[in-house]
Amino acid sequence: MSSLIPILYYGGLLVLFFFWIYGIVSFARDVKRRVIPGIKQYRRGRRRLAETDERDREREENERQLY
């Protein structure tokens, strides 16, 4: 009986440690596959909006200069 208690204790710790590591790995994978691409897409979209705004401003300025 006395040798069964440490085995159960360390077995339980091993199971908890496994799920703890699994959670960390899952979080890192989610960040890599969802968060980082989302941030990149957001920045690309903002850059495109800025470029189109700049082109529109330049076009309007050129039209004002022509008249």
N, CA, C and O atoms as a printed pandas DataFrame, in Angstrom:
     atom_number atom_name residue_name chain_id  residue_number  x_coord  y_coord  z_coord
0              1         N          MET        A               1    0.813   -1.187    0.000
1              2        CA          MET        A               1    0.000    0.000    0.000
2              3         C          MET        A               1    0.858    1.254    0.000
3              4         O          MET        A               1    0.531    2.235   -0.668
4              5         N          SER        A               2    1.962    1.223    0.752
5              6        CA          SER        A               2    2.792    2.420    0.847
6              7         C          SER        A               2    3.497    2.731   -0.479
7              8         O          SER        A               2    3.804    3.895   -0.738
8              9         N          SER        A               3    3.761    1.736   -1.319
9             10        CA          SER        A               3    4.409    2.014   -2.603
10            11         C          SER        A               3    3.387    2.454   -3.662
11            12         O          SER        A               3    3.774    2.989   -4.701
12            13         N          LEU        A               4    2.115    2.240   -3.415
13            14        CA          LEU        A               4    1.074    2.632   -4.361
14            15         C          LEU        A               4    0.807    4.138   -4.308
15            16         O          LEU        A               4    0.477    4.744   -5.327
16            17         N          ILE        A               5    0.947    4.733   -3.145
17            18        CA          ILE        A               5    0.658    6.161   -2.977
18            19         C          ILE        A               5    1.619    7.033   -3.801
19            20         O          ILE        A               5    1.154    7.923   -4.513
20            21         N          PRO        A               6    2.926    6.812   -3.733
21            22        CA          PRO        A               6    3.810    7.638   -4.577
22            23         C          PRO        A               6    3.573    7.427   -6.078
23            24         O          PRO        A               6    3.695    8.365   -6.866
24            25         N          ILE        A               7    3.243    6.218   -6.461
25            26        CA          ILE        A               7    2.984    5.955   -7.877
26            27         C          ILE        A               7    1.753    6.737   -8.334
27            28         O          ILE        A               7    1.768    7.346   -9.404
28            29         N          LEU        A               8    0.701    6.723   -7.539
29            30        CA          LEU        A               8   -0.504    7.485   -7.873
30            31         C          LEU        A               8   -0.225    8.990   -7.867
31            32         O          LEU        A               8   -0.709    9.725   -8.727
32            33         N          TYR        A               9    0.560    9.433   -6.888
33            34        CA          TYR        A               9    0.892   10.856   -6.780
34            35         C          TYR        A               9    1.666   11.320   -8.010
35            36         O          TYR        A               9    1.289   12.301   -8.652
36            37         N          TYR        A              10    2.741   10.622   -8.336
37            38        CA          TYR        A              10    3.551   11.029   -9.490
38            39         C          TYR        A              10    2.812   10.791  -10.809
39            40         O          TYR        A              10    3.014   11.536  -11.768
40            41         N          GLY        A              11    1.976    9.782  -10.868
41            42        CA          GLY        A              11    1.155    9.563  -12.060
42            43         C          GLY        A              11    0.178   10.707  -12.270
43            44         O          GLY        A              11   -0.015   11.169  -13.395
44            45         N          GLY        A              12   -0.439   11.164  -11.185
45            46        CA          GLY        A              12   -1.347   12.312  -11.268
46            47         C          GLY        A              12   -0.617   13.572  -11.678
47            48         O          GLY        A              12   -1.121   14.344  -12.493
48            49         N          LEU        A              13    0.565   13.790  -11.122
49            50        CA          LEU        A              13    1.356   14.956  -11.517
50            51         C          LEU        A              13    1.738   14.889  -13.000
51            52         O          LEU        A              13    1.731   15.904  -13.697
52            53         N          LEU        A              14    2.067   13.691  -13.469
53            54        CA          LEU        A              14    2.416   13.522  -14.874
54            55         C          LEU        A              14    1.233   13.862  -15.776
55            56         O          LEU        A              14    1.403   14.516  -16.805
56            57         N          VAL        A              15    0.044   13.423  -15.398
57            58        CA          VAL        A              15   -1.156   13.725  -16.189
58            59         C          VAL        A              15   -1.418   15.231  -16.196
59            60         O          VAL        A              15   -1.694   15.807  -17.248
60            61         N          LEU        A              16   -1.334   15.865  -15.037
61            62        CA          LEU        A              16   -1.553   17.308  -14.968
62            63         C          LEU        A              16   -0.498   18.058  -15.777
63            64         O          LEU        A              16   -0.813   19.019  -16.479
64            65         N          PHE        A              17    0.742   17.618  -15.677
65            66        CA          PHE        A              17    1.813   18.252  -16.434
66            67         C          PHE        A              17    1.571   18.095  -17.927
67            68         O          PHE        A              17    1.809   19.034  -18.687
68            69         N          PHE        A              18    1.104   16.935  -18.366
69            70        CA          PHE        A              18    0.814   16.704  -19.782
70            71         C          PHE        A              18   -0.229   17.695  -20.286
71            72         O          PHE        A              18   -0.043   18.304  -21.339
72            73         N          PHE        A              19   -1.332   17.864  -19.543
73            74        CA          PHE        A              19   -2.377   18.786  -19.988
74            75         C          PHE        A              19   -1.928   20.240  -19.918
75            76         O          PHE        A              19   -2.366   21.064  -20.721
76            77         N          TRP        A              20   -1.069   20.559  -18.977
77            78        CA          TRP        A              20   -0.526   21.907  -18.879
78            79         C          TRP        A              20    0.331   22.206  -20.106
79            80         O          TRP        A              20    0.181   23.265  -20.716
80            81         N          ILE        A              21    1.216   21.302  -20.472
81            82        CA          ILE        A              21    2.052   21.475  -21.664
82            83         C          ILE        A              21    1.193   21.499  -22.921
83            84         O          ILE        A              21    1.443   22.299  -23.822
84            85         N          TYR        A              22    0.182   20.631  -22.994
85            86        CA          TYR        A              22   -0.720   20.603  -24.142
86            87         C          TYR        A              22   -1.422   21.946  -24.314
87            88         O          TYR        A              22   -1.589   22.418  -25.439
88            89         N          GLY        A              23   -1.831   22.560  -23.220
89            90        CA          GLY        A              23   -2.478   23.872  -23.281
90            91         C          GLY        A              23   -1.532   24.945  -23.783
91            92         O          GLY        A              23   -1.926   25.792  -24.585
92            93         N          ILE        A              24   -0.301   24.919  -23.327
93            94        CA          ILE        A              24    0.688   25.906  -23.782
94            95         C          ILE        A              24    0.967   25.729  -25.266
95            96         O          ILE        A              24    1.029   26.711  -26.007
96            97         N          VAL        A              25    1.134   24.493  -25.706
97            98        CA          VAL        A              25    1.405   24.226  -27.125
98            99         C          VAL        A              25    0.201   24.632  -27.972
99           100         O          VAL        A              25    0.382   25.214  -29.042
100          101         N          SER        A              26   -1.001   24.345  -27.533
101          102        CA          SER        A              26   -2.201   24.738  -28.275
102          103         C          SER        A              26   -2.312   26.249  -28.381
103          104         O          SER        A              26   -2.666   26.775  -29.436
104          105         N          PHE        A              27   -2.016   26.945  -27.304
105          106        CA          PHE        A              27   -2.051   28.409  -27.339
106          107         C          PHE        A              27   -1.024   28.958  -28.319
107          108         O          PHE        A              27   -1.327   29.864  -29.095
108          109         N          ALA        A              28    0.181   28.417  -28.290
109          110        CA          ALA        A              28    1.223   28.873  -29.221
110          111         C          ALA        A              28    0.819   28.595  -30.659
111          112         O          ALA        A              28    1.043   29.428  -31.536
112          113         N          ARG        A              29    0.228   27.436  -30.911
113          114        CA          ARG        A              29   -0.224   27.097  -32.260
114          115         C          ARG        A              29   -1.342   28.036  -32.719
115          116         O          ARG        A              29   -1.354   28.460  -33.875
116          117         N          ASP        A              30   -2.275   28.363  -31.833
117          118        CA          ASP        A              30   -3.346   29.296  -32.175
118          119         C          ASP        A              30   -2.785   30.674  -32.498
119          120         O          ASP        A              30   -3.212   31.316  -33.458
120          121         N          VAL        A              31   -1.836   31.120  -31.703
121          122        CA          VAL        A              31   -1.220   32.426  -31.973
122          123         C          VAL        A              31   -0.544   32.406  -33.328
123          124         O          VAL        A              31   -0.667   33.354  -34.104
124          125         N          LYS        A              32    0.165   31.336  -33.614
125          126        CA          LYS        A              32    0.898   31.236  -34.880
126          127         C          LYS        A              32   -0.045   31.165  -36.076
127          128         O          LYS        A              32    0.226   31.774  -37.110
128          129         N          ARG        A              33   -1.140   30.435  -35.951
129          130        CA          ARG        A              33   -2.013   30.188  -37.099
130          131         C          ARG        A              33   -3.159   31.185  -37.234
131          132         O          ARG        A              33   -3.696   31.337  -38.331
132          133         N          ARG        A              34   -3.550   31.864  -36.169
133          134        CA          ARG        A              34   -4.712   32.753  -36.233
134          135         C          ARG        A              34   -4.377   34.197  -35.935
135          136         O          ARG        A              34   -4.762   35.086  -36.695
136          137         N          VAL        A              35   -3.680   34.448  -34.862
137          138        CA          VAL        A              35   -3.461   35.818  -34.417
138          139         C          VAL        A              35   -2.468   36.536  -35.314
139          140         O          VAL        A              35   -2.743   37.643  -35.777
140          141         N          ILE        A              36   -1.329   35.930  -35.564
141          142        CA          ILE        A              36   -0.298   36.581  -36.379
142          143         C          ILE        A              36   -0.782   36.823  -37.804
143          144         O          ILE        A              36   -0.590   37.930  -38.306
144          145         N          PRO        A              37   -1.411   35.839  -38.503
145          146        CA          PRO        A              37   -1.945   36.145  -39.836
146          147         C          PRO        A              37   -3.037   37.220  -39.799
147          148         O          PRO        A              37   -3.141   38.022  -40.727
148          149         N          GLY        A              38   -3.838   37.244  -38.755
149          150        CA          GLY        A              38   -4.862   38.279  -38.634
150          151         C          GLY        A              38   -4.257   39.658  -38.502
151          152         O          GLY        A              38   -4.746   40.614  -39.104
152          153         N          ILE        A              39   -3.199   39.771  -37.721
153          154        CA          ILE        A              39   -2.513   41.057  -37.569
154          155         C          ILE        A              39   -1.895   41.477  -38.895
155          156         O          ILE        A              39   -1.977   42.645  -39.273
156          157         N          LYS        A              40   -1.275   40.537  -39.606
157          158        CA          LYS        A              40   -0.681   40.863  -40.902
158          159         C          LYS        A              40   -1.730   41.317  -41.896
159          160         O          LYS        A              40   -1.515   42.279  -42.633
160          161         N          GLN        A              41   -2.869   40.630  -41.923
161          162        CA          GLN        A              41   -3.950   41.004  -42.838
162          163         C          GLN        A              41   -4.495   42.391  -42.483
163          164         O          GLN        A              41   -4.775   43.193  -43.374
164          165         N          TYR        A              42   -4.641   42.668  -41.217
165          166        CA          TYR        A              42   -5.123   43.974  -40.780
166          167         C          TYR        A              42   -4.170   45.077  -41.229
167          168         O          TYR        A              42   -4.602   46.114  -41.733
168          169         N          ARG        A              43   -2.877   44.849  -41.046
169          170        CA          ARG        A              43   -1.894   45.856  -41.444
170          171         C          ARG        A              43   -1.866   46.055  -42.953
171          172         O          ARG        A              43   -1.704   47.179  -43.426
172          173         N          ARG        A              44   -2.025   44.947  -43.731
173          174        CA          ARG        A              44   -2.091   45.076  -45.192
174          175         C          ARG        A              44   -3.296   45.902  -45.603
175          176         O          ARG        A              44   -3.203   46.760  -46.481
176          177         N          GLY        A              45   -4.425   45.639  -44.965
177          178        CA          GLY        A              45   -5.639   46.387  -45.281
178          179         C          GLY        A              45   -5.493   47.859  -44.967
179          180         O          GLY        A              45   -5.905   48.710  -45.757
180          181         N          ARG        A              46   -4.910   48.168  -43.818
181          182        CA          ARG        A              46   -4.694   49.576  -43.457
182          183         C          ARG        A              46   -3.743   50.248  -44.435
183          184         O          ARG        A              46   -3.945   51.405  -44.802
184          185         N          ARG        A              47   -2.710   49.532  -44.858
185          186        CA          ARG        A              47   -1.754   50.088  -45.816
186          187         C          ARG        A              47   -2.442   50.358  -47.154
187          188         O          ARG        A              47   -2.215   51.398  -47.773
188          189         N          ARG        A              48   -3.296   49.409  -47.605
189          190        CA          ARG        A              48   -4.021   49.611  -48.864
190          191         C          ARG        A              48   -4.952   50.810  -48.775
191          192         O          ARG        A              48   -5.043   51.600  -49.715
192          193         N          LEU        A              49   -5.646   50.949  -47.648
193          194        CA          LEU        A              49   -6.519   52.107  -47.478
194          195         C          LEU        A              49   -5.732   53.405  -47.526
195          196         O          LEU        A              49   -6.168   54.378  -48.141
196          197         N          ALA        A              50   -4.584   53.423  -46.885
197          198        CA          ALA        A              50   -3.743   54.622  -46.903
198          199         C          ALA        A              50   -3.270   54.917  -48.320
199          200         O          ALA        A              50   -3.256   56.076  -48.733
200          201         N          GLU        A              51   -2.882   53.889  -49.074
201          202        CA          GLU        A              51   -2.426   54.097  -50.444
202          203         C          GLU        A              51   -3.552   54.617  -51.329
203          204         O          GLU        A              51   -3.330   55.524  -52.131
204          205         N          THR        A              52   -4.749   54.065  -51.201
205          206        CA          THR        A              52   -5.865   54.549  -52.020
206          207         C          THR        A              52   -6.246   55.974  -51.629
207          208         O          THR        A              52   -6.580   56.781  -52.497
208          209         N          ASP        A              53   -6.202   56.296  -50.330
209          210        CA          ASP        A              53   -6.472   57.670  -49.907
210          211         C          ASP        A              53   -5.445   58.626  -50.493
211          212         O          ASP        A              53   -5.792   59.716  -50.947
212          213         N          GLU        A              54   -4.190   58.218  -50.482
213          214        CA          GLU        A              54   -3.125   59.063  -51.032
214          215         C          GLU        A              54   -3.330   59.261  -52.535
215          216         O          GLU        A              54   -3.180   60.374  -53.039
216          217         N          ARG        A              55   -3.673   58.186  -53.252
217          218        CA          ARG        A              55   -3.919   58.314  -54.696
218          219         C          ARG        A              55   -5.112   59.226  -54.970
219          220         O          ARG        A              55   -5.082   60.033  -55.899
220          221         N          ASP        A              56   -6.154   59.096  -54.163
221          222        CA          ASP        A              56   -7.324   59.956  -54.341
222          223         C          ASP        A              56   -6.981   61.422  -54.091
223          224         O          ASP        A              56   -7.419   62.303  -54.831
224          225         N          ARG        A              57   -6.205   61.678  -53.058
225          226        CA          ARG        A              57   -5.789   63.048  -52.772
226          227         C          ARG        A              57   -4.946   63.613  -53.901
227          228         O          ARG        A              57   -5.131   64.763  -54.300
228          229         N          GLU        A              58   -4.021   62.814  -54.421
229          230        CA          GLU        A              58   -3.187   63.282  -55.530
230          231         C          GLU        A              58   -4.030   63.548  -56.771
231          232         O          GLU        A              58   -3.808   64.537  -57.471
232          233         N          ARG        A              59   -4.998   62.672  -57.050
233          234        CA          ARG        A              59   -5.856   62.855  -58.211
234          235         C          ARG        A              59   -6.699   64.117  -58.068
235          236         O          ARG        A              59   -6.847   64.880  -59.023
236          237         N          GLU        A              60   -7.254   64.339  -56.874
237          238        CA          GLU        A              60   -8.042   65.545  -56.641
238          239         C          GLU        A              60   -7.183   66.791  -56.759
239          240         O          GLU        A              60   -7.623   67.801  -57.308
240          241         N          GLU        A              61   -5.964   66.726  -56.250
241          242        CA          GLU        A              61   -5.049   67.863  -56.360
242          243         C          GLU        A              61   -4.722   68.161  -57.818
243          244         O          GLU        A              61   -4.682   69.321  -58.229
244          245         N          ASN        A              62   -4.490   67.114  -58.589
245          246        CA          ASN        A              62   -4.206   67.310  -60.017
246          247         C          ASN        A              62   -5.421   67.886  -60.729
247          248         O          ASN        A              62   -5.271   68.747  -61.596
248          249         N          GLU        A              63   -6.623   67.431  -60.383
249          250        CA          GLU        A              63   -7.829   67.981  -60.995
250          251         C          GLU        A              63   -8.020   69.441  -60.628
251          252         O          GLU        A              63   -8.447   70.235  -61.466
252          253         N          ARG        A              64   -7.711   69.813  -59.389
253          254        CA          ARG        A              64   -7.832   71.225  -58.976
254          255         C          ARG        A              64   -6.823   72.092  -59.733
255          256         O          ARG        A              64   -7.124   73.226  -60.106
256          257         N          GLN        A              65   -5.643   71.555  -59.951
257          258        CA          GLN        A              65   -4.624   72.332  -60.659
258          259         C          GLN        A              65   -4.993   72.517  -62.128
259          260         O          GLN        A              65   -4.636   73.528  -62.733
260          261         N          LEU        A              66   -5.701   71.556  -62.700
261          262        CA          LEU        A              66   -6.087   71.667  -64.093
262          263         C          LEU        A              66   -7.164   72.724  -64.305
263          264         O          LEU        A              66   -7.221   73.320  -65.381
264          265         N          TYR        A              67   -8.011   72.974  -63.328
265          266        CA          TYR        A              67   -9.097   73.943  -63.504
266          267         C          TYR        A              67   -8.756   75.309  -63.048
267          268         O          TYR        A              67   -9.584   76.215  -63.141
